[in-house]
Amino acid sequence: MRFVSNRWHWTLALLFSLSLLSLYFAPHTRADGGAPNLAYVSGTTSGVSVIDVGQAKVTKIITVAGDPHTILLSQDGGFLYVS
């Protein structure tokens, strides 16, 4: 009985250690695909404006039909969803 109890404790300790290691090695994501100095602004007159925060200027304007208010950038930065 004692052998089973010790084995159970070691198994739990191993699982706990592996879960902590998995948190350490979790992949890091960025909201705009690796360029953290870009801000996407909706609700402008021309659609969606892309602002380079480091240079403090508008670098790109994405024209969108209608009046977009909600935008979402995909994890890899490949798609911009507008509603």
N, CA, C and O atoms as CSV, one atom per row, in Angstrom:
chain,resi,resn,atom,element,x,y,z
A,1,MET,N,N,0.823,-1.187,0.000
A,1,MET,CA,C,0.000,0.000,0.000
A,1,MET,C,C,0.872,1.257,0.000
A,1,MET,O,O,0.569,2.227,-0.694
A,2,ARG,N,N,1.948,1.234,0.777
A,2,ARG,CA,C,2.817,2.403,0.867
A,2,ARG,C,C,3.538,2.651,-0.455
A,2,ARG,O,O,3.778,3.799,-0.829
A,3,PHE,N,N,3.887,1.562,-1.170
A,3,PHE,CA,C,4.554,1.705,-2.460
A,3,PHE,C,C,3.637,2.414,-3.469
A,3,PHE,O,O,4.099,3.253,-4.243
A,4,VAL,N,N,2.369,2.085,-3.462
A,4,VAL,CA,C,1.412,2.720,-4.364
A,4,VAL,C,C,1.248,4.193,-4.001
A,4,VAL,O,O,1.137,5.035,-4.893
A,5,SER,N,N,1.232,4.517,-2.720
A,5,SER,CA,C,1.078,5.901,-2.282
A,5,SER,C,C,2.276,6.749,-2.701
A,5,SER,O,O,2.098,7.873,-3.171
A,6,ASN,N,N,3.494,6.227,-2.538
A,6,ASN,CA,C,4.691,6.959,-2.963
A,6,ASN,C,C,4.714,7.148,-4.478
A,6,ASN,O,O,5.089,8.208,-4.980
A,7,ARG,N,N,4.316,6.125,-5.180
A,7,ARG,CA,C,4.284,6.213,-6.636
A,7,ARG,C,C,3.290,7.294,-7.078
A,7,ARG,O,O,3.575,8.040,-8.015
A,8,TRP,N,N,2.153,7.386,-6.433
A,8,TRP,CA,C,1.128,8.388,-6.745
A,8,TRP,C,C,1.658,9.806,-6.497
A,8,TRP,O,O,1.406,10.708,-7.296
A,9,HIS,N,N,2.387,10.003,-5.402
A,9,HIS,CA,C,2.943,11.321,-5.099
A,9,HIS,C,C,3.988,11.732,-6.132
A,9,HIS,O,O,4.022,12.886,-6.558
A,10,TRP,N,N,4.838,10.790,-6.533
A,10,TRP,CA,C,5.848,11.114,-7.532
A,10,TRP,C,C,5.213,11.421,-8.886
A,10,TRP,O,O,5.688,12.296,-9.610
A,11,THR,N,N,4.157,10.716,-9.226
A,11,THR,CA,C,3.451,10.971,-10.477
A,11,THR,C,C,2.832,12.358,-10.466
A,11,THR,O,O,2.927,13.084,-11.456
A,12,LEU,N,N,2.203,12.737,-9.367
A,12,LEU,CA,C,1.623,14.072,-9.250
A,12,LEU,C,C,2.697,15.160,-9.303
A,12,LEU,O,O,2.496,16.202,-9.927
A,13,ALA,N,N,3.823,14.922,-8.657
A,13,ALA,CA,C,4.908,15.898,-8.674
A,13,ALA,C,C,5.461,16.056,-10.089
A,13,ALA,O,O,5.772,17.172,-10.505
A,14,LEU,N,N,5.587,14.965,-10.826
A,14,LEU,CA,C,6.069,15.031,-12.197
A,14,LEU,C,C,5.088,15.779,-13.094
A,14,LEU,O,O,5.503,16.608,-13.904
A,15,LEU,N,N,3.812,15.502,-12.962
A,15,LEU,CA,C,2.804,16.199,-13.761
A,15,LEU,C,C,2.774,17.692,-13.444
A,15,LEU,O,O,2.623,18.516,-14.346
A,16,PHE,N,N,2.914,18.035,-12.194
A,16,PHE,CA,C,2.941,19.444,-11.800
A,16,PHE,C,C,4.168,20.149,-12.386
A,16,PHE,O,O,4.065,21.274,-12.876
A,17,SER,N,N,5.318,19.492,-12.334
A,17,SER,CA,C,6.539,20.076,-12.890
A,17,SER,C,C,6.428,20.261,-14.401
A,17,SER,O,O,6.845,21.290,-14.933
A,18,LEU,N,N,5.871,19.279,-15.088
A,18,LEU,CA,C,5.701,19.393,-16.538
A,18,LEU,C,C,4.717,20.497,-16.908
A,18,LEU,O,O,4.904,21.183,-17.913
A,19,SER,N,N,3.675,20.672,-16.107
A,19,SER,CA,C,2.725,21.748,-16.406
A,19,SER,C,C,3.370,23.114,-16.198
A,19,SER,O,O,3.079,24.045,-16.950
A,20,LEU,N,N,4.235,23.257,-15.200
A,20,LEU,CA,C,4.944,24.517,-15.017
A,20,LEU,C,C,5.917,24.779,-16.159
A,20,LEU,O,O,6.049,25.917,-16.608
A,21,LEU,N,N,6.592,23.751,-16.629
A,21,LEU,CA,C,7.503,23.912,-17.763
A,21,LEU,C,C,6.759,24.272,-19.038
A,21,LEU,O,O,7.265,25.040,-19.856
A,22,SER,N,N,5.564,23.727,-19.213
A,22,SER,CA,C,4.800,24.057,-20.417
A,22,SER,C,C,4.363,25.519,-20.406
A,22,SER,O,O,4.246,26.129,-21.469
A,23,LEU,N,N,4.123,26.087,-19.243
A,23,LEU,CA,C,3.802,27.507,-19.165
A,23,LEU,C,C,5.007,28.360,-19.530
A,23,LEU,O,O,4.853,29.412,-20.150
A,24,TYR,N,N,6.174,27.933,-19.165
A,24,TYR,CA,C,7.393,28.687,-19.470
A,24,TYR,C,C,7.690,28.692,-20.967
A,24,TYR,O,O,8.109,29.711,-21.516
A,25,PHE,N,N,7.474,27.563,-21.620
A,25,PHE,CA,C,7.787,27.435,-23.039
A,25,PHE,C,C,6.587,27.705,-23.947
A,25,PHE,O,O,6.621,27.340,-25.122
A,26,ALA,N,N,5.537,28.327,-23.438
A,26,ALA,CA,C,4.364,28.647,-24.256
A,26,ALA,C,C,4.751,29.671,-25.322
A,26,ALA,O,O,5.552,30.568,-25.062
A,27,PRO,N,N,4.184,29.538,-26.518
A,27,PRO,CA,C,4.535,30.488,-27.576
A,27,PRO,C,C,4.001,31.886,-27.264
A,27,PRO,O,O,2.908,32.039,-26.719
A,28,HIS,N,N,4.777,32.887,-27.613
A,28,HIS,CA,C,4.386,34.272,-27.392
A,28,HIS,C,C,3.751,34.801,-28.674
A,28,HIS,O,O,4.259,34.563,-29.769
A,29,THR,N,N,2.658,35.506,-28.533
A,29,THR,CA,C,1.989,36.066,-29.696
A,29,THR,C,C,1.984,37.571,-29.614
A,29,THR,O,O,2.051,38.158,-28.534
A,30,ARG,N,N,1.903,38.181,-30.771
A,30,ARG,CA,C,1.787,39.629,-30.854
A,30,ARG,C,C,0.515,39.943,-31.610
A,30,ARG,O,O,0.113,39.201,-32.506
A,31,ALA,N,N,-0.105,41.026,-31.252
A,31,ALA,CA,C,-1.403,41.360,-31.823
A,31,ALA,C,C,-1.323,41.691,-33.303
A,31,ALA,O,O,-2.288,41.446,-34.027
A,32,ASP,N,N,-0.232,42.227,-33.772
A,32,ASP,CA,C,-0.185,42.618,-35.176
A,32,ASP,C,C,0.889,41.866,-35.958
A,32,ASP,O,O,1.473,42.418,-36.891
A,33,GLY,N,N,1.148,40.638,-35.597
A,33,GLY,CA,C,2.024,39.794,-36.394
A,33,GLY,C,C,3.496,40.117,-36.311
A,33,GLY,O,O,4.233,39.816,-37.250
A,34,GLY,N,N,3.956,40.713,-35.237
A,34,GLY,CA,C,5.375,40.938,-35.066
A,34,GLY,C,C,5.804,42.380,-35.183
A,34,GLY,O,O,6.992,42.666,-35.034
A,35,ALA,N,N,4.909,43.291,-35.437
A,35,ALA,CA,C,5.250,44.711,-35.504
A,35,ALA,C,C,4.491,45.444,-34.394
A,35,ALA,O,O,3.429,46.012,-34.647
A,36,PRO,N,N,5.018,45.439,-33.185
A,36,PRO,CA,C,4.273,45.997,-32.049
A,36,PRO,C,C,4.144,47.509,-32.082
A,36,PRO,O,O,3.505,48.084,-31.200
A,37,ASN,N,N,4.727,48.168,-33.065
A,37,ASN,CA,C,4.657,49.621,-33.126
A,37,ASN,C,C,3.563,50.109,-34.065
A,37,ASN,O,O,3.516,51.300,-34.374
A,38,LEU,N,N,2.677,49.220,-34.532
A,38,LEU,CA,C,1.588,49.610,-35.415
A,38,LEU,C,C,0.264,49.597,-34.656
A,38,LEU,O,O,0.003,48.706,-33.848
A,39,ALA,N,N,-0.568,50.605,-34.932
A,39,ALA,CA,C,-1.902,50.676,-34.346
A,39,ALA,C,C,-2.908,50.785,-35.476
A,39,ALA,O,O,-2.727,51.581,-36.397
A,40,TYR,N,N,-3.962,49.994,-35.412
A,40,TYR,CA,C,-5.014,50.011,-36.412
A,40,TYR,C,C,-6.206,50.753,-35.823
A,40,TYR,O,O,-6.707,50.392,-34.759
A,41,VAL,N,N,-6.659,51.797,-36.523
A,41,VAL,CA,C,-7.713,52.662,-36.005
A,41,VAL,C,C,-8.899,52.605,-36.954
A,41,VAL,O,O,-8.771,52.897,-38.142
A,42,SER,N,N,-10.058,52.226,-36.419
A,42,SER,CA,C,-11.278,52.217,-37.226
A,42,SER,C,C,-12.115,53.438,-36.887
A,42,SER,O,O,-11.870,54.126,-35.896
A,43,GLY,N,N,-13.121,53.695,-37.740
A,43,GLY,CA,C,-14.002,54.825,-37.503
A,43,GLY,C,C,-13.517,56.110,-38.143
A,43,GLY,O,O,-14.127,57.159,-37.935
A,44,THR,N,N,-12.445,56.066,-38.909
A,44,THR,CA,C,-11.979,57.265,-39.618
A,44,THR,C,C,-12.816,57.453,-40.878
A,44,THR,O,O,-13.562,56.554,-41.266
A,45,THR,N,N,-12.702,58.584,-41.503
A,45,THR,CA,C,-13.526,58.877,-42.680
A,45,THR,C,C,-13.171,58.001,-43.873
A,45,THR,O,O,-14.025,57.743,-44.721
A,46,SER,N,N,-11.935,57.541,-43.952
A,46,SER,CA,C,-11.514,56.749,-45.111
A,46,SER,C,C,-11.545,55.244,-44.870
A,46,SER,O,O,-11.254,54.491,-45.800
A,47,GLY,N,N,-11.871,54.779,-43.708
A,47,GLY,CA,C,-11.909,53.347,-43.431
A,47,GLY,C,C,-11.080,53.012,-42.214
A,47,GLY,O,O,-11.439,53.378,-41.094
A,48,VAL,N,N,-9.961,52.312,-42.423
A,48,VAL,CA,C,-9.066,51.904,-41.337
A,48,VAL,C,C,-7.702,52.535,-41.584
A,48,VAL,O,O,-7.127,52.382,-42.661
A,49,SER,N,N,-7.190,53.238,-40.590
A,49,SER,CA,C,-5.868,53.864,-40.693
A,49,SER,C,C,-4.854,53.044,-39.912
A,49,SER,O,O,-5.147,52.567,-38.816
A,50,VAL,N,N,-3.674,52.882,-40.468
A,50,VAL,CA,C,-2.577,52.193,-39.804
A,50,VAL,C,C,-1.577,53.260,-39.375
A,50,VAL,O,O,-1.036,53.986,-40.209
A,51,ILE,N,N,-1.337,53.348,-38.078
A,51,ILE,CA,C,-0.459,54.375,-37.527
A,51,ILE,C,C,0.813,53.718,-37.006
A,51,ILE,O,O,0.749,52.760,-36.235
A,52,ASP,N,N,1.958,54.227,-37.420
A,52,ASP,CA,C,3.244,53.796,-36.876
A,52,ASP,C,C,3.510,54.650,-35.644
A,52,ASP,O,O,3.764,55.849,-35.756
A,53,VAL,N,N,3.451,54.041,-34.485
A,53,VAL,CA,C,3.579,54.767,-33.225
A,53,VAL,C,C,4.986,55.323,-33.055
A,53,VAL,O,O,5.150,56.411,-32.503
A,54,GLY,N,N,5.992,54.611,-33.512
A,54,GLY,CA,C,7.372,55.076,-33.393
A,54,GLY,C,C,7.638,56.332,-34.200
A,54,GLY,O,O,8.378,57.212,-33.762
A,55,GLN,N,N,7.031,56.418,-35.386
A,55,GLN,CA,C,7.221,57.589,-36.236
A,55,GLN,C,C,6.142,58.638,-36.017
A,55,GLN,O,O,6.280,59.768,-36.486
A,56,ALA,N,N,5.074,58.288,-35.317
A,56,ALA,CA,C,3.953,59.178,-35.009
A,56,ALA,C,C,3.300,59.725,-36.272
A,56,ALA,O,O,3.031,60.921,-36.382
A,57,LYS,N,N,3.047,58.817,-37.234
A,57,LYS,CA,C,2.367,59.249,-38.446
A,57,LYS,C,C,1.579,58.081,-39.033
A,57,LYS,O,O,1.844,56.917,-38.736
A,58,VAL,N,N,0.602,58.424,-39.873
A,58,VAL,CA,C,-0.204,57.424,-40.563
A,58,VAL,C,C,0.625,56.865,-41.709
A,58,VAL,O,O,1.091,57.607,-42.574
A,59,THR,N,N,0.805,55.542,-41.706
A,59,THR,CA,C,1.634,54.917,-42.734
A,59,THR,C,C,0.810,54.276,-43.840
A,59,THR,O,O,1.302,54.112,-44.956
A,60,LYS,N,N,-0.444,53.908,-43.550
A,60,LYS,CA,C,-1.265,53.239,-44.547
A,60,LYS,C,C,-2.729,53.529,-44.252
A,60,LYS,O,O,-3.125,53.655,-43.093
A,61,ILE,N,N,-3.522,53.632,-45.298
A,61,ILE,CA,C,-4.970,53.775,-45.158
A,61,ILE,C,C,-5.623,52.647,-45.938
A,61,ILE,O,O,-5.374,52.483,-47.133
A,62,ILE,N,N,-6.456,51.873,-45.262
A,62,ILE,CA,C,-7.165,50.766,-45.886
A,62,ILE,C,C,-8.600,51.229,-46.098
A,62,ILE,O,O,-9.334,51.453,-45.135
A,63,THR,N,N,-8.997,51.371,-47.349
A,63,THR,CA,C,-10.351,51.835,-47.627
A,63,THR,C,C,-11.334,50.682,-47.471
A,63,THR,O,O,-11.113,49.583,-47.980
A,64,VAL,N,N,-12.414,50.952,-46.762
A,64,VAL,CA,C,-13.438,49.954,-46.480
A,64,VAL,C,C,-14.785,50.600,-46.756
A,64,VAL,O,O,-15.040,51.723,-46.322
A,65,ALA,N,N,-15.648,49.893,-47.477
A,65,ALA,CA,C,-16.985,50.409,-47.738
A,65,ALA,C,C,-17.798,50.401,-46.440
A,65,ALA,O,O,-17.677,49.483,-45.629
A,66,GLY,N,N,-18.606,51.410,-46.256
A,66,GLY,CA,C,-19.412,51.508,-45.051
A,66,GLY,C,C,-18.689,52.309,-43.987
A,66,GLY,O,O,-17.793,53.100,-44.281
A,67,ASP,N,N,-19.090,52.094,-42.764
A,67,ASP,CA,C,-18.513,52.821,-41.633
A,67,ASP,C,C,-18.037,51.810,-40.589
A,67,ASP,O,O,-18.768,51.524,-39.641
A,68,PRO,N,N,-16.830,51.263,-40.742
A,68,PRO,CA,C,-16.383,50.210,-39.812
A,68,PRO,C,C,-16.097,50.764,-38.414
A,68,PRO,O,O,-15.489,51.822,-38.256
A,69,HIS,N,N,-16.549,50.021,-37.413
A,69,HIS,CA,C,-16.277,50.406,-36.026
A,69,HIS,C,C,-15.550,49.315,-35.250
A,69,HIS,O,O,-14.859,49.611,-34.275
A,70,THR,N,N,-15.694,48.070,-35.663
A,70,THR,CA,C,-15.042,46.970,-34.964
A,70,THR,C,C,-14.067,46.294,-35.908
A,70,THR,O,O,-14.441,45.898,-37.012
A,71,ILE,N,N,-12.807,46.157,-35.479
A,71,ILE,CA,C,-11.799,45.491,-36.295
A,71,ILE,C,C,-11.073,44.456,-35.435
A,71,ILE,O,O,-10.963,44.601,-34.218
A,72,LEU,N,N,-10.586,43.418,-36.096
A,72,LEU,CA,C,-9.842,42.358,-35.419
A,72,LEU,C,C,-8.743,41.884,-36.345
A,72,LEU,O,O,-9.009,41.522,-37.491
A,73,LEU,N,N,-7.526,41.883,-35.866
A,73,LEU,CA,C,-6.381,41.411,-36.642
A,73,LEU,C,C,-6.113,39.961,-36.272
A,73,LEU,O,O,-6.086,39.613,-35.091
A,74,SER,N,N,-5.914,39.108,-37.285
A,74,SER,CA,C,-5.640,37.693,-37.015
A,74,SER,C,C,-4.306,37.547,-36.290
A,74,SER,O,O,-3.486,38.466,-36.284
A,75,GLN,N,N,-4.102,36.388,-35.685
A,75,GLN,CA,C,-2.896,36.157,-34.884
A,75,GLN,C,C,-1.614,36.297,-35.683
A,75,GLN,O,O,-0.618,36.809,-35.171
A,76,ASP,N,N,-1.625,35.851,-36.924
A,76,ASP,CA,C,-0.410,35.937,-37.729
A,76,ASP,C,C,-0.303,37.252,-38.485
A,76,ASP,O,O,0.676,37.474,-39.198
A,77,GLY,N,N,-1.285,38.122,-38.342
A,77,GLY,CA,C,-1.241,39.424,-38.990
A,77,GLY,C,C,-1.577,39.393,-40.461
A,77,GLY,O,O,-1.351,40.376,-41.167
A,78,GLY,N,N,-2.113,38.281,-40.938
A,78,GLY,CA,C,-2.417,38.137,-42.354
A,78,GLY,C,C,-3.783,38.670,-42.759
A,78,GLY,O,O,-3.985,39.035,-43.918
A,79,PHE,N,N,-4.735,38.720,-41.809
A,79,PHE,CA,C,-6.084,39.138,-42.126
A,79,PHE,C,C,-6.551,40.193,-41.138
A,79,PHE,O,O,-6.241,40.126,-39.949
A,80,LEU,N,N,-7.297,41.164,-41.638
A,80,LEU,CA,C,-7.938,42.172,-40.804
A,80,LEU,C,C,-9.430,42.032,-41.010
A,80,LEU,O,O,-9.939,42.258,-42.107
A,81,TYR,N,N,-10.134,41.657,-39.945
A,81,TYR,CA,C,-11.580,41.473,-40.014
A,81,TYR,C,C,-12.264,42.766,-39.612
A,81,TYR,O,O,-11.936,43.356,-38.582
A,82,VAL,N,N,-13.216,43.206,-40.425
A,82,VAL,CA,C,-13.886,44.483,-40.218
A,82,VAL,C,C,-15.384,44.245,-40.174
A,82,VAL,O,O,-15.929,43.493,-40.982
A,83,SER,N,N,-16.043,44.892,-39.223
A,83,SER,CA,C,-17.515,44.817,-39.191
A,83,SER,C,C,-18.083,46.185,-38.884
A,83,SER,O,O,-19.301,46.345,-38.811
